[in-house]
Each structure stands twice: as C-alpha cells, then as structure tokens.
C-alpha cells in the first residue's frame, strides 16, 4: 500500500441503512492521488451523472488526500464532491479545519454516501464503530446549536453539520465543520439535506497513516517551516487574515463594488479592511490543524446594533460581498451577516451576491417593498439584509426566490435581471474582478465548477503573492489589465494549483513554500517518486477528467464565457476602461489545453492522460 493512505474508504447506503468498506488499487491512487480528483474518477466509474442532484442517486463524497494527517503544514483539508444542485454540473468544495485529519485517524481516506434516509440521521464513525442514529431532535437547529449538542459529551469529536438552509434544500446551502470552516460553494449542503443527513461525526483511534520515508519527510517539513517563516505573505495572513487583500485590492481594481458596477471606493475598503478588523474586533487568530500561518479570525462585537458573541470571523470574500458589493461600510454588520450564514449554513459568496442582485433590482423598481414584505433594500441597509438572509435560509417570502442563488433568482424574476449577475456556468463569481486581472477572467471561464478562484493558483501569480519560475516567467512590468499571454499563465496555474484539492493542502501554505519542497514532502509520504513534471501531469489529468464530466452533461465552448457585466468597462477604479479579450484568451488557451472546436478534450489528449474510459464516452 502506498504511504500516506489509510487504505480504505467507507461506503454508506442511507436508503438501506447499511455500510461497507472498499479499497482502491495503488495504481489508481498514483494516477488520481485523492481529494476531488479521485472523487470525479469514482463518480464517472460508478454513478449516473445524469441523475437529479437532489435525488438519492447523486452520491455525496467526502475525500481526503495522502498528505492529510501527515503533520505537514496546511494539510488539514478535505473535499466534498457531488453533482451540484446550483449549477447542474460537477461540484466540489474544499474545506480546512479539523475534520480531514480526524477522518484519516479513524482509518478512512474518504466516505461515499449514497441514497436517502427516510428520516433525519447522523452518521458517526467513533473509535472504529460506525452507526446511523436518529437526528429528528436536531432537525431545524442551526449549525452552532446542533454542533454543540452533538459534541456535548465529547468535545474531541469532529463534526460536519448542515443548518436550516440545507434542510430546506436551498441551492446555496453549505456544510459546516466545527462552526468556523465551511464547504460553501455549489450547494453541497442541499445535497446533504436531500439525503436527510444532518451530520457526520468522526473520532479516530487508528493512528497516523505510515509514511514511505520518515527521514525525507522530516527534511521537507523543516524546509517548509523555514520557508513559511520567511514568507511575507504568510506573515501578512497571520496578522490580518485573508481580508488583508481589501485595501490593495481596491487600488488594483480587484474588489467589486455595488454589484460589480463601480470601483475605487477607498474609504469603504478602509472601513472593511483586515487592519480595521484586527484593531477593533479581533480577539485572537485561529489555525486549522497543522498550520503555522493561523489566518483564521476570531472576533467579537460588544456594542451597537450588530453585537456578536466571540466566534469565527469573516474572510475577505465575505467582507467584500456583504460590504463593498452592498455599499455597506459597517464591518460589524458584515460580522453579523457572516455569523448568520454560518449558523444557517449558507455560502456567503452566493448569499451576498443574491442580496446584491435584489438591492439593484429594488433600486430599479423591479422588486418592490411589497414583494419584500416591507423590507427597505436600499444600498447599505444592513438591517433589512440580515432579515433577508434569514428568509433565504427558511425559504420565506422573497427569500424563497433568492435561496437558490442569484442565477436562479434572476431567471425566475425574468426580464434583464440576469444581466445584473456575475457568474460562469451558474456559479456566482468570487470577489475578484477579472477586469483588473484578465488571467482571472480566463480562469473563471475554464474552472470546472463555475467561476472560482480556488481551482488554480492564478490569484497568487497575477497579484504577486507568489512567483514560480518553474511554471512561467513573471516579468517585472507585468500588467493585470492585458490579455495577451495570459493563457499560458492560467494553464500552468491550473495544472499546479488544482493539485491542492487532490493532495489536500491549503492554498496559502502552497503559496508560501517552494514547489520542490511540496514535491519532496509528497514523495516522502507516498513513495511515488514523482518529478515536478509528474505532478503537473496529474493536475492536467484532474482538470481534463472534470472537463469531460461536464462535457457529458452538455457543457461546451458556448459556456466558456464571461457575463455581460464583466464585459462592460468601469469608469472608475484601478480597472477603469479594461475588459478581458475573451476571444484571444480562449484561442490561446484551447490550443494549450488541447480542446477541440466544441470545447471537448481531444481524443489524443485523453489517450496520453490515460483517460480511456472517458474517451470512449465522449467519442462513442
């Protein structure tokens, strides 16, 4: 057995109330590594991809990677995967925290959950004992309440829990890991809710998975710790969290303002920034398992209309989507919105984007106070926003329309509402404006789960957070607001960056260490003996496999587009006058990626990557 792996996976059939273990051969693990890549392989091999995402036939997969539980920095992560109820295509959402290493300590590399229980249940893997127990008394409780109750007798248990949004099948529902870590994007909380699965609990006693070479691992570990210690990025993240991006991002045109219609709101950015959070509301920094960076924020708001008990604070994405996007300068209101989304179990990016759409339509008169049950959704009215967030979680009133995300809401509202939504393939964009960084625009177009900043390392490279000469030469006069040559940057950043969700390592740690260090640690754990080129080939296989999955569901070149709003230049801010050259970006990228005129991977590319089963299905 390859090093780093527990050696078995758990399959649970909720319809039958049964479970069993299964194994995966080492040669398959060598090709697909783990995490979301292995999940995609299993899905295509064993399950009907045409199934309704909220049906029992859609499996929910919780997958670790070989680095998880090794002790290497940033290896706390795991991926939750399924077919998305929000987009109808491939869905994955990586999460940090504590659950991944604990699952490995429990003796499992992953869990595949099939079927649907007749009543609410909790799946538990506690000290090698597996059980399904009645969760009827927990159904209806928010994530904080349910987590506290589930862990009351033993705080060492790690919990994945859904809230009311998941129970009510909101298509933007998230899954919470111990309150402060979330599998947020693409509606995987709704998949869990559709299965009547309230929670998954894990506590392990199987010990650590063995490493192939302990001495080589210690050497790589020492190098990684020193590189992180010397990293200015890691230091900034520890001091200010991910919200350190807010001030500089406003200067460069990265931060979206007023539902992507404005830029250059420097006073707004300052009031919402990482330094402001640190100065006024931060109580301490918090780290995921095995992470020396500790970028997580723990905050408290003691007075004012938006008081909040000490708890998990907002990331940059949340500060932007409930701040600049809504023209809200009040960081305490953002902290409260973050707490509500955490409690109800909703993705903050999709939730805030849906609210921003509603605010714009309210300003235009398309949506009225009567439709909103009397709420005033003028820009910046956060009292109304917080009430609307609750309505979304419980599918009440106009909240029922917004609960499925901005794209579904716009289509239900009709008219030109969809023109006010920034999305790709049905997933609302994260809070990074591709008019400021054209490579990000291409990365959005080609991400396999829809608009995303975490399926690649484009964010780090374009914004100067990291430099990898092994992949491309970042020139001193690099310009974000140009399109020429960006395809090569994106292609290489995808092939390297997508590995993070297979190895299960935090992007911030990967940004802070050398690729050779990550390669050496991976080989020390697994014994695979990969070159850096081998790692990039594995990333290429990962991207191509998921693209083929989506091709089988109807995704093609017609879907590789940026929305109308992004193709409309801004008058102000760091990205003023700039729009990506989509035709140039796609032409160069398709040639590099080996996509045909339909946007399908060419047969010869599939053959080189060993994706023969996918080749047969795409070219039958």
C-alpha positions as CSV (number, residue, x, y, z in Angstrom):
1,X,0.0,0.0,0.0
2,X,1.2,3.5,-0.9
3,X,2.3,5.6,2.1
4,X,0.0,8.4,3.4
5,X,-3.2,6.5,2.8
6,X,-5.3,4.8,5.4
7,X,-6.0,2.1,2.8
8,X,-9.8,2.0,2.8
9,X,-12.9,4.0,2.1
10,X,-16.3,3.9,3.6
11,X,-19.5,3.5,1.5
12,X,-22.8,4.2,3.3
13,X,-26.2,3.5,1.8
14,X,-28.7,5.7,3.6
15,X,-31.7,4.1,1.9
16,X,-30.8,0.7,3.3
17,X,-29.2,1.8,6.5
18,X,-26.1,-0.2,5.6
19,X,-22.4,0.4,5.1
20,X,-19.2,-1.4,4.0
21,X,-15.6,-0.7,3.3
22,X,-13.9,-0.7,-0.1
23,X,-10.3,-0.3,-1.3
24,X,-8.7,1.4,-4.3
25,X,-5.7,0.0,-6.0
26,X,-2.3,1.8,-5.7
27,X,-2.0,2.3,-9.5
28,X,-5.3,4.2,-9.4
29,X,-4.2,6.3,-6.4
30,X,-1.0,7.1,-8.2
31,X,-3.0,8.4,-11.2
32,X,-5.7,10.3,-9.3
33,X,-4.0,11.0,-5.9
34,X,-7.1,11.7,-3.8
35,X,-9.5,14.5,-2.9
36,X,-11.7,15.8,-5.6
37,X,-9.8,14.2,-8.5
38,X,-10.3,10.7,-7.1
39,X,-14.0,11.6,-6.4
40,X,-14.5,12.5,-10.0
41,X,-12.9,9.3,-11.1
42,X,-15.3,7.3,-8.8
43,X,-18.3,9.2,-9.9
44,X,-17.8,8.6,-13.6
45,X,-17.0,5.0,-13.0
46,X,-19.8,4.1,-10.6
47,X,-22.7,6.6,-10.7
48,X,-25.2,8.0,-13.2
49,X,-24.1,11.6,-13.9
50,X,-27.5,12.4,-15.4
51,X,-29.2,12.0,-12.0
52,X,-31.0,14.9,-10.4
53,X,-28.6,16.5,-7.9
54,X,-31.2,16.3,-5.2
55,X,-32.1,12.7,-5.8
56,X,-30.9,9.6,-3.9
57,X,-28.8,8.7,-6.9
58,X,-26.4,11.6,-6.5
59,X,-23.6,10.5,-4.2
60,X,-22.0,12.8,-1.7
61,X,-18.3,12.2,-1.4
62,X,-16.0,13.4,1.4
63,X,-12.4,12.8,0.4
64,X,-9.0,13.4,1.9
65,X,-5.7,13.2,0.2
66,X,-2.4,11.4,1.1
67,X,-0.8,14.5,2.8
68,X,-3.8,14.8,5.3
69,X,-2.8,13.7,8.8
70,X,0.9,13.7,7.9
71,X,1.6,16.7,10.1
72,X,2.9,18.7,7.1
73,X,1.8,22.4,7.2
74,X,-1.6,23.1,5.8
75,X,-2.7,19.5,5.3
76,X,-5.9,19.8,7.2
77,X,-8.1,19.8,4.1
78,X,-10.7,17.6,2.5
79,X,-13.1,17.9,-0.5
80,X,-16.8,17.4,-0.6
81,X,-18.0,16.5,-4.0
82,X,-21.2,15.7,-5.9
83,X,-23.3,16.9,-8.8
84,X,-24.3,20.5,-8.0
85,X,-27.9,21.4,-7.3
86,X,-27.0,25.0,-8.0
87,X,-25.2,24.6,-11.4
88,X,-26.2,21.1,-12.5
89,X,-22.5,20.2,-13.2
90,X,-19.5,19.0,-11.3
91,X,-19.3,20.3,-7.8
92,X,-16.5,20.3,-5.3
93,X,-15.8,22.4,-2.2
94,X,-12.6,22.1,-0.2
95,X,-12.6,22.8,3.5
96,X,-9.9,23.1,6.2
97,X,-10.4,22.9,9.9
98,X,-10.2,19.6,11.8
99,X,-12.4,17.0,10.1
100,X,-10.0,15.8,7.4
101,X,-7.1,14.7,9.7
102,X,-9.6,13.1,12.1
103,X,-11.2,11.0,9.3
104,X,-7.7,9.7,8.4
105,X,-7.1,8.9,12.1
106,X,-10.4,7.0,12.1
107,X,-8.8,4.8,9.4
108,X,-10.6,6.1,6.3
109,X,-9.4,8.1,3.2
110,X,-12.9,9.0,2.3
111,X,-16.6,8.5,2.6
112,X,-19.1,7.9,-0.2
113,X,-22.7,8.5,0.9
114,X,-25.5,7.1,-1.3
115,X,-29.3,7.0,-1.2
116,X,-31.7,8.9,1.1
117,X,-32.7,8.1,4.7
118,X,-36.5,8.1,5.4
119,X,-35.9,10.2,8.5
120,X,-33.1,12.6,9.6
121,X,-30.0,10.8,10.7
122,X,-26.5,11.3,11.9
123,X,-23.6,9.2,10.6
124,X,-20.9,8.6,13.2
125,X,-17.5,7.0,13.0
126,X,-16.4,6.9,16.6
127,X,-13.4,4.8,17.7
128,X,-13.9,2.4,14.8
129,X,-17.6,2.0,15.4
130,X,-19.9,3.1,12.7
131,X,-23.6,4.0,13.3
132,X,-26.6,5.8,11.9
133,X,-28.7,7.4,14.6
134,X,-31.9,9.4,14.7
135,X,-31.5,13.1,14.2
136,X,-35.1,14.2,14.4
137,X,-34.5,16.3,17.5
138,X,-31.7,18.1,15.7
139,X,-33.6,18.9,12.5
140,X,-34.4,22.6,12.5
141,X,-31.5,23.6,14.7
142,X,-28.8,25.8,13.3
143,X,-25.2,24.6,12.8
144,X,-23.9,26.2,16.1
145,X,-26.7,24.7,18.2
146,X,-26.5,21.3,16.5
147,X,-22.7,21.1,16.8
148,X,-22.8,22.0,20.5
149,X,-25.4,19.3,21.2
150,X,-23.6,16.7,19.1
151,X,-20.3,17.4,20.9
152,X,-21.6,17.9,24.4
153,X,-20.4,14.6,25.7
154,X,-17.1,14.6,23.9
155,X,-15.6,17.8,22.6
156,X,-12.9,15.9,20.7
157,X,-15.4,14.7,18.1
158,X,-15.2,16.4,14.8
159,X,-18.5,17.3,13.1
160,X,-19.8,18.1,9.6
161,X,-23.3,19.7,10.1
162,X,-25.9,21.4,7.9
163,X,-28.3,24.1,9.1
164,X,-31.8,25.2,8.1
165,X,-30.7,26.2,4.6
166,X,-29.5,22.6,3.8
167,X,-32.6,21.1,5.4
168,X,-34.8,23.4,3.2
169,X,-32.8,22.5,0.1
170,X,-31.6,26.0,-0.6
171,X,-29.3,25.5,-3.6
172,X,-26.6,27.7,-2.0
173,X,-26.5,25.7,1.3
174,X,-23.2,25.0,2.9
175,X,-21.8,22.3,5.2
176,X,-20.1,23.5,8.4
177,X,-17.1,21.9,10.1
178,X,-17.0,22.9,13.8
179,X,-18.7,26.3,13.2
180,X,-15.8,28.1,11.5
181,X,-14.9,26.1,8.4
182,X,-17.2,25.5,5.5
183,X,-17.7,23.6,2.3
184,X,-19.6,26.5,1.0
185,X,-19.7,26.6,-2.8
186,X,-22.1,25.0,-5.3
187,X,-24.9,23.9,-2.8
188,X,-23.4,20.7,-1.3
189,X,-25.3,21.4,1.9
190,X,-28.5,20.9,-0.1
191,X,-27.2,17.5,-1.3
192,X,-26.7,16.5,2.3
193,X,-30.1,17.8,3.2
194,X,-31.7,15.9,0.4
195,X,-30.3,12.8,1.9
196,X,-31.8,13.6,5.3
197,X,-28.3,13.6,6.7
198,X,-28.0,16.2,9.5
199,X,-24.4,15.5,10.4
200,X,-21.3,13.3,10.0
201,X,-19.3,12.8,13.2
202,X,-15.7,11.4,13.4
203,X,-13.3,10.5,16.2
204,X,-10.3,8.3,15.3
205,X,-8.2,5.8,17.1
206,X,-6.4,4.1,14.2
207,X,-3.3,6.3,14.4
208,X,-1.4,8.0,11.6
209,X,-1.1,6.5,8.2
210,X,2.5,5.4,7.6
211,X,4.9,7.4,5.5
212,X,7.2,6.0,2.8
213,X,10.3,7.8,4.1
214,X,10.2,9.4,7.6
215,X,13.7,11.0,7.3
216,X,12.9,12.6,3.9
217,X,9.7,13.8,5.3
218,X,11.4,15.5,8.3
219,X,13.8,17.2,5.9
220,X,10.9,18.5,3.7
221,X,9.0,19.5,6.9
222,X,11.9,21.5,8.2
223,X,12.3,23.3,4.8
224,X,8.6,24.1,4.6
225,X,8.5,25.6,8.1
226,X,11.5,27.8,7.3
227,X,10.0,29.0,4.0
228,X,6.7,29.9,5.7
229,X,8.7,31.7,8.5
230,X,10.4,33.8,5.8
231,X,7.2,34.4,3.7
232,X,5.9,37.9,3.8
233,X,2.6,36.6,2.6
234,X,2.3,34.1,5.5
235,X,3.2,36.9,7.9
236,X,0.5,39.2,6.5
237,X,-2.1,36.4,6.6
238,X,-1.3,35.7,10.2
239,X,-1.5,39.4,11.2
240,X,-4.6,40.4,9.1
241,X,-6.2,37.3,7.7
242,X,-7.4,37.0,4.2
243,X,-9.0,40.4,4.5
244,X,-5.5,41.8,4.1
245,X,-6.4,41.9,0.4
246,X,-9.1,44.6,0.8
247,X,-7.0,47.8,0.7
248,X,-4.6,46.8,-2.1
249,X,-7.3,45.1,-4.0
250,X,-9.3,48.3,-4.2
251,X,-6.2,50.1,-5.6
252,X,-5.7,47.4,-8.3
253,X,-9.3,47.1,-9.3
254,X,-9.7,43.6,-7.8
255,X,-12.6,44.4,-5.4
256,X,-16.1,44.5,-6.8
257,X,-18.3,47.4,-5.7
258,X,-22.0,48.0,-5.8
259,X,-22.8,44.7,-7.5
260,X,-19.8,45.0,-9.9
261,X,-20.9,48.4,-11.2
262,X,-18.3,50.7,-9.6
263,X,-14.7,50.9,-8.4
264,X,-12.3,53.0,-6.4
265,X,-14.2,53.2,-3.1
266,X,-11.1,53.6,-0.9
267,X,-12.9,54.9,2.2
268,X,-15.3,51.9,2.0
269,X,-12.4,49.5,1.7
270,X,-10.6,51.0,4.6
271,X,-13.6,50.6,6.9
272,X,-13.8,46.9,6.0
273,X,-10.1,46.0,5.9
274,X,-8.0,43.5,7.7
275,X,-6.3,46.2,9.8
276,X,-9.7,47.6,10.9
277,X,-10.9,44.1,11.9
278,X,-7.6,43.5,13.8
279,X,-7.8,46.8,15.6
280,X,-11.4,46.8,16.6
281,X,-12.9,43.3,16.7
282,X,-10.2,40.6,16.7
283,X,-9.8,38.6,19.9
284,X,-7.3,36.0,18.5
285,X,-6.0,34.2,15.4
286,X,-7.0,30.7,14.8
287,X,-5.4,27.9,12.8
288,X,-6.6,24.8,11.0
289,X,-4.9,21.5,12.0
290,X,-1.2,21.5,11.2
291,X,-1.0,25.1,10.0
292,X,1.6,27.6,11.3
293,X,0.1,30.5,9.5
294,X,-3.2,30.8,11.5
295,X,-5.0,33.1,9.1
296,X,-8.5,32.5,10.7
297,X,-10.1,35.4,12.6
298,X,-11.9,35.0,15.9
299,X,-13.9,38.2,16.5
300,X,-16.3,39.8,19.0
301,X,-18.7,42.8,18.7
302,X,-19.6,44.1,22.1
303,X,-21.9,47.0,21.4
304,X,-24.0,48.6,18.6
305,X,-26.9,47.2,16.7
306,X,-24.9,44.2,15.5
307,X,-23.5,42.6,18.6
308,X,-21.9,39.2,18.2
309,X,-20.5,36.8,20.7
310,X,-16.9,35.7,20.3
311,X,-16.7,33.4,17.3
312,X,-15.5,32.8,13.7
313,X,-14.9,36.0,11.8
314,X,-15.4,36.8,8.1
315,X,-12.9,36.1,5.4
316,X,-12.1,38.6,2.6
317,X,-14.8,37.2,0.3
318,X,-17.4,37.8,3.0
319,X,-16.2,41.3,3.8
320,X,-16.5,42.2,0.1
321,X,-19.8,40.5,-0.7
322,X,-21.6,41.9,2.4
323,X,-19.5,45.1,2.4
324,X,-18.4,46.7,-0.9
325,X,-20.9,44.8,-3.0
326,X,-23.8,46.2,-0.9
327,X,-22.3,49.6,-0.3
328,X,-22.1,48.8,3.4
329,X,-19.2,50.4,5.3
330,X,-20.1,48.8,8.7
331,X,-17.8,45.9,9.5
332,X,-19.9,44.9,12.5
333,X,-22.8,44.3,10.1
334,X,-20.5,42.1,8.0
335,X,-19.5,40.1,11.0
336,X,-23.2,39.6,11.9
337,X,-24.0,38.5,8.3
338,X,-21.2,36.1,8.5
339,X,-22.4,34.6,11.7
340,X,-25.9,34.2,10.3
341,X,-24.7,32.5,7.2
342,X,-22.5,30.2,9.4
343,X,-25.5,29.4,11.6
344,X,-28.0,28.8,8.8
345,X,-25.4,27.1,6.6
346,X,-25.2,29.2,3.5
347,X,-22.3,30.1,1.2
348,X,-21.5,33.8,1.9
349,X,-20.5,34.5,-1.7
350,X,-23.7,33.2,-3.3
351,X,-25.9,34.6,-0.5
352,X,-24.4,38.0,-0.7
353,X,-24.5,38.0,-4.5
354,X,-28.2,37.2,-4.4
355,X,-28.8,40.0,-2.0
356,X,-26.8,42.4,-4.2
357,X,-29.0,41.5,-7.1
358,X,-32.1,42.1,-5.1
359,X,-30.7,45.5,-4.0
360,X,-30.0,46.6,-7.6
361,X,-33.5,45.4,-8.7
362,X,-35.0,47.3,-5.8
363,X,-33.3,50.5,-6.8
364,X,-34.6,50.0,-10.4
365,X,-38.1,49.3,-9.1
366,X,-38.2,45.7,-10.5
367,X,-38.5,44.4,-6.9
368,X,-40.8,46.3,-4.6
369,X,-41.2,46.7,-0.8
370,X,-44.5,44.7,-1.1
371,X,-42.6,41.7,-2.6
372,X,-40.0,42.1,0.2
373,X,-42.6,42.0,3.0
374,X,-41.9,45.7,3.7
375,X,-38.1,45.5,3.8
376,X,-36.2,48.5,2.5
377,X,-33.4,47.2,0.4
378,X,-31.7,50.5,-0.4
379,X,-28.0,50.2,-0.7
380,X,-26.3,49.7,2.6
381,X,-29.5,48.9,4.6
382,X,-28.0,46.1,6.6
383,X,-30.9,45.7,9.0
384,X,-33.0,44.6,6.0
385,X,-30.2,42.5,4.6
386,X,-29.9,40.4,7.8
387,X,-33.6,39.8,7.8
388,X,-33.5,38.8,4.2
389,X,-30.7,36.3,4.9
390,X,-32.9,34.6,7.5
391,X,-35.8,34.5,5.0
392,X,-33.5,32.8,2.5
393,X,-32.5,30.1,4.9
394,X,-36.1,29.3,5.7
395,X,-37.4,29.9,2.2
396,X,-39.8,32.6,3.4
397,X,-41.3,35.3,1.1
398,X,-38.9,36.7,-1.3
399,X,-36.2,34.8,0.4
400,X,-37.5,31.7,-1.3
401,X,-36.6,33.2,-4.7
402,X,-33.1,34.1,-3.6
403,X,-32.4,30.8,-1.7
404,X,-31.2,29.1,-4.9
405,X,-28.7,31.8,-5.7
406,X,-28.5,34.9,-7.9
407,X,-28.7,33.0,-11.2
408,X,-31.8,31.0,-10.4
409,X,-33.4,34.1,-8.8
410,X,-32.7,36.3,-11.9
411,X,-34.2,33.6,-14.2
412,X,-37.4,33.5,-12.0
413,X,-37.7,37.3,-11.9
414,X,-37.2,37.5,-15.7
415,X,-36.5,40.5,-17.9
416,X,-33.0,41.7,-17.9
417,X,-32.3,40.6,-14.3
418,X,-29.7,38.1,-15.5
419,X,-27.6,40.9,-16.8
420,X,-27.0,42.0,-13.3
421,X,-25.5,38.7,-12.2
422,X,-21.8,37.9,-12.5
423,X,-21.4,34.2,-12.9
424,X,-19.9,31.5,-15.0
425,X,-21.8,28.2,-15.6
426,X,-24.3,29.2,-12.9
427,X,-21.9,29.8,-10.1
428,X,-21.6,33.4,-8.8
429,X,-18.1,34.8,-9.1
430,X,-15.9,35.2,-6.0
431,X,-14.9,38.7,-5.1
432,X,-12.1,39.3,-7.6
433,X,-12.8,41.4,-10.6
434,X,-11.4,40.0,-13.9
435,X,-11.4,43.5,-15.4
436,X,-8.5,44.2,-13.1
437,X,-6.7,40.8,-13.8
438,X,-7.5,39.3,-17.1
439,X,-6.0,35.9,-16.2
440,X,-8.6,35.6,-13.5
441,X,-11.3,36.1,-16.2
442,X,-10.0,33.2,-18.2
443,X,-9.7,31.1,-15.0
444,X,-13.3,31.8,-14.3
445,X,-14.3,30.8,-17.7
446,X,-12.5,27.5,-17.6
447,X,-13.0,26.5,-13.9
448,X,-14.8,23.1,-13.8
449,X,-17.2,24.1,-11.0
450,X,-18.1,27.5,-12.4
451,X,-16.5,30.9,-11.6
452,X,-13.8,30.1,-9.0
453,X,-10.5,31.4,-7.5
454,X,-9.6,28.1,-5.9
455,X,-9.3,25.7,-8.8
456,X,-5.9,27.1,-9.7
457,X,-3.1,29.4,-8.4
458,X,-4.0,32.4,-10.8
459,X,-4.9,34.7,-7.9
460,X,-1.4,34.3,-6.3
461,X,0.5,34.7,-9.5
462,X,-1.3,37.6,-11.1
463,X,-1.4,39.6,-7.8
464,X,2.2,38.9,-6.9
465,X,1.6,36.8,-3.9
466,X,3.9,34.1,-5.2
467,X,6.3,33.5,-8.1
468,X,7.1,30.1,-9.6
469,X,9.8,30.3,-12.3
470,X,9.3,26.6,-12.8
471,X,6.0,27.4,-14.4
472,X,6.4,30.8,-16.1
473,X,8.5,33.9,-16.1
474,X,6.7,36.7,-14.3
475,X,8.1,39.9,-15.8
476,X,8.7,43.0,-13.6
477,X,6.4,45.1,-15.7
478,X,3.5,42.5,-15.6
479,X,0.2,44.1,-16.3
480,X,-3.0,42.7,-14.9
481,X,-5.2,44.6,-17.4
482,X,-4.0,42.9,-20.5
483,X,-5.0,39.6,-22.1
484,X,-2.1,38.6,-24.3
485,X,0.0,35.7,-22.9
486,X,-2.4,35.1,-20.0
487,X,-3.5,31.7,-21.3
488,X,-0.1,30.1,-20.5
489,X,-0.2,31.6,-17.0
490,X,-3.7,30.2,-16.4
491,X,-2.9,26.8,-17.9
492,X,0.2,26.3,-15.7
493,X,-1.5,27.7,-12.7
494,X,-4.4,25.3,-13.1
495,X,-2.1,22.3,-13.5
496,X,-0.2,23.1,-10.4
497,X,-3.0,24.7,-8.3
498,X,-5.6,22.1,-8.8
499,X,-3.3,19.6,-7.1
500,X,-4.1,21.4,-3.8
501,X,-7.5,19.8,-3.8
502,X,-6.1,16.3,-4.5
503,X,-3.2,16.4,-2.1
504,X,-5.5,18.3,0.3
505,X,-3.2,21.2,1.2
506,X,-4.1,24.8,1.9
507,X,-3.5,27.3,-0.9
508,X,-1.9,29.8,1.4
509,X,0.7,27.2,2.5
510,X,1.3,26.2,-1.1
511,X,1.8,29.9,-2.0
512,X,4.4,30.2,0.8
513,X,6.7,27.2,0.0
514,X,8.7,26.1,-3.0
515,X,7.3,23.6,-5.4
516,X,10.3,21.4,-4.8
517,X,9.5,21.3,-1.1
518,X,5.9,20.3,-1.8
519,X,7.1,17.6,-4.3
520,X,9.7,16.3,-1.8
521,X,7.1,16.1,1.0
522,X,4.6,14.3,-1.3
523,X,7.2,11.7,-2.3
524,X,8.3,11.2,1.3
525,X,4.7,10.5,2.3
526,X,3.6,8.4,-0.7
527,X,6.8,6.9,-2.0
528,X,5.6,7.6,-5.6
529,X,8.9,9.2,-6.7
530,X,7.2,11.9,-8.7
531,X,9.1,14.6,-10.6
532,X,7.6,18.1,-10.7
533,X,6.6,17.3,-14.3
534,X,4.7,14.2,-13.0
535,X,2.8,16.4,-10.5
536,X,1.8,18.8,-13.3
537,X,0.7,15.9,-15.4
538,X,-1.5,14.7,-12.6
539,X,-3.0,18.2,-12.4
540,X,-3.6,18.1,-16.1
541,X,-5.4,14.8,-15.8
542,X,-7.5,16.2,-12.9
543,X,-8.7,19.2,-14.9
544,X,-9.3,17.1,-18.1
545,X,-11.3,14.5,-16.2
546,X,-13.7,17.1,-14.7
547,X,-14.0,18.9,-18.0
548,X,-15.1,15.6,-19.6
549,X,-17.6,15.0,-16.8
550,X,-19.1,18.4,-17.6
551,X,-19.0,17.8,-21.4
552,X,-21.1,14.7,-20.8
553,X,-23.6,17.0,-19.1
554,X,-23.8,19.4,-22.1
555,X,-21.0,21.9,-21.2
556,X,-19.2,23.1,-24.3
557,X,-17.5,26.2,-25.7
558,X,-20.8,28.1,-25.6
559,X,-20.5,28.0,-21.8
560,X,-16.9,29.3,-21.6
561,X,-17.9,33.0,-21.4
562,X,-17.8,36.0,-19.2
563,X,-21.1,37.7,-18.3
564,X,-22.3,40.9,-19.8
565,X,-21.4,43.0,-16.7
566,X,-17.8,41.9,-16.7
567,X,-17.6,42.8,-20.4
568,X,-18.8,46.3,-19.6
569,X,-15.9,48.6,-18.6
570,X,-15.9,50.6,-15.4
571,X,-15.4,54.4,-15.3
572,X,-13.6,54.5,-12.0
573,X,-11.0,52.5,-10.0
574,X,-7.9,50.5,-10.8
575,X,-9.6,48.5,-13.6
576,X,-11.3,51.5,-15.3
577,X,-11.6,51.1,-19.1
578,X,-10.4,47.5,-19.0
579,X,-12.3,44.4,-20.2
580,X,-10.7,41.0,-21.0
581,X,-10.2,40.0,-24.6
582,X,-12.3,36.7,-24.4
583,X,-11.6,35.6,-28.0
584,X,-7.8,35.9,-27.6
585,X,-7.8,34.3,-24.2
586,X,-9.8,31.3,-25.3
587,X,-7.9,30.9,-28.6
588,X,-4.6,30.6,-26.9
589,X,-5.9,28.5,-24.0
590,X,-7.8,26.0,-26.2
591,X,-4.5,25.3,-28.1
592,X,-2.6,24.8,-24.9
593,X,-5.2,22.6,-23.2
594,X,-5.9,20.5,-26.3
595,X,-9.6,21.3,-26.6
596,X,-11.4,20.9,-29.9
597,X,-13.7,23.5,-31.5
598,X,-16.6,22.2,-29.3
599,X,-14.6,22.7,-26.1
600,X,-14.0,18.9,-25.7
601,X,-10.6,17.4,-24.8
602,X,-9.2,15.9,-28.0
603,X,-9.1,12.2,-28.2
604,X,-5.3,12.1,-28.3
605,X,-5.1,14.2,-25.1
606,X,-7.4,11.8,-23.3
607,X,-5.2,8.9,-24.5
608,X,-2.0,10.5,-23.3
609,X,-3.5,11.1,-19.9
610,X,-4.8,7.5,-19.6
611,X,-8.5,8.6,-19.6
612,X,-9.6,5.8,-21.9
613,X,-13.0,5.3,-20.3
614,X,-13.8,9.0,-20.7
615,X,-12.5,8.9,-24.2
616,X,-14.9,6.1,-25.1
617,X,-17.9,8.0,-23.6
618,X,-17.0,11.3,-25.3
619,X,-16.2,9.8,-28.7
620,X,-18.6,6.8,-28.9
